[in-house]
């Protein structure tokens, strides 16, 4: 679903502003530090693969591994570059789909900077893998993000 769709009636100046914003976020993602080995209160986050090219709908996909208390959660996150939804909104399409959407208003790597600097992030023992990542997104104020969990396994 194209992010810029439905803007046919907008002035070319407004559309140019949207395109400029998308390019600014794209540039910041390219220059941003990687998710390399962050450890926060026993939560280890390792980036396992990154797609730098914007897809058809102006999104970037990050494949992420999270390890917490002997469990490994493998999932992926899409950053929608030009899309906007109301701040703090989270939707679940179904329990089985394990999807979460939320947005705030900052670039992707503010998560890494925030977690490294804060020292305040803690993870309850019974938290679900989806909510671990939602909390990371909330703390990082990521713009229009979608998280899809695909696997969880025990480490032993």
N, C-alpha and C positions, 0 to 999 in steps of 0.2 A: 504494500500500500504506500504510494508515494507521499512523502511528508509535505511537499510543497503543493500537493493537489488541492483544488478548491480555492485557489488564490487568483483565479482568472480576472476577477473584478477589481483587484487591488491595483493601485497606481504602480508604474514602473519604479518609482522612487522607493515605495514600501517594499517591493519585491527585491530591489537591489540591496536594501538594508538587511533583509532576511538572508540573502546570499552572502553578504559581507559578514554577518554574524556566523553563518555556517563555516565560512572559510577561516574565520578567527579561531573557532573552536577546533576545527580540523588541524590548523597550524599548532595550537597549543598541545593537542594530543601527540603530534609528531615530535615535538620538542620535550615532552614531559618525561620525567624519570620513570623507569619500569617498576613493576610490582615486586621487585626482587626480594625474596626472603624477609618479609616483615613478620615480626613476632610481637604480639600484643597480648599480655595476660594469658599465655599458653596457647593462643590462636596463631597458627602459622599459615600464611597466605603465600602461595607460589604461583606465579604466572607460568602457564605451561605452553601457551601459544598466543600469538597476536596476529590479527589481520589488520594491516594498516590501511588498505585501500577501502574507500567508502563504497558501500554496495549501492545497488539501484535506488534504494530508499534513503540514501545519505546516512547510513548507520555504520558503526564500527563494531566488530564483534571481538570480545576478549574471552578466551577460554581460561578458566580459573580453577585452581585446586585449593581447597581449604582443609586444614587438618586441625582437629580440636578433640582433646581428651580421648585419644585412641581411635577416632573416627576420621575418615577422609571423605570429603564431599567434593565431587567434581561437577562443575557446571559451567555455564557460559553467561555472558552479560553483553547486551547490545546497548551501545550508546547512540541514541538518535540525535543527529547533529542539529537538524533544523526544527525538529518537532517540539512542541510545548504542551504540557498538560498542567492543570492547577497544582500549585505547590503542595506537597505533602499527600497527594492522592495516591492510594494504593488499591489495586483491584486484584481479585483472584478469579480467573475464569472458571476454575473448578478445583476441588481438593486434589484430584488425580493429576491435573496438568502441572501443578507446582509452579505456576507463573505468578510473578509479582510485578506490577508497574508502579513506579513512583517518580516524581520529579521534584527538583528544587531549583537551584540556579547557579551552579558553579561547574568548573571543568572537572573531568574525570580524575586527575591526579591529586586534586585537593583531598581525596580520601587518604592517599598515602601520606601526604604532608600532615594532615590532621592526626592520623593515628600515631605517627612517629612523634609528634609534638605533644599530644595531649596526656598520654600516660594514664588516661581515665577510662579507657574502653575495657569493659569486662563482659564475659560471656557466661550466663547461667548454665549449669550442667545439663539442664533438661531442654535447652533451646533447640528449635528445629534448624536444619541446615538453611532452609529458606529464610528464616528470621535472622540468622546470623548475618546473611548477606544483606537483607533489608536494613538491619541496623548499621552495617557499614555504609550503605547508600545514604541513610538518614544523616549519619555523622559527616559524610563527605559532601552532601548537598549536590549530588550528581543530577544533571539535567536529563529528563525524559529517558529513564533507563528501564530496561526489561531484563529480568533475571529468569533463566530457565534451568532448573536442576535436572540433571540427567543420571546421576549415579551417586550412591553412598556405599562405603565399604568399611569393614572393621580392619584396623591395623593390629597385627600381632607378631 
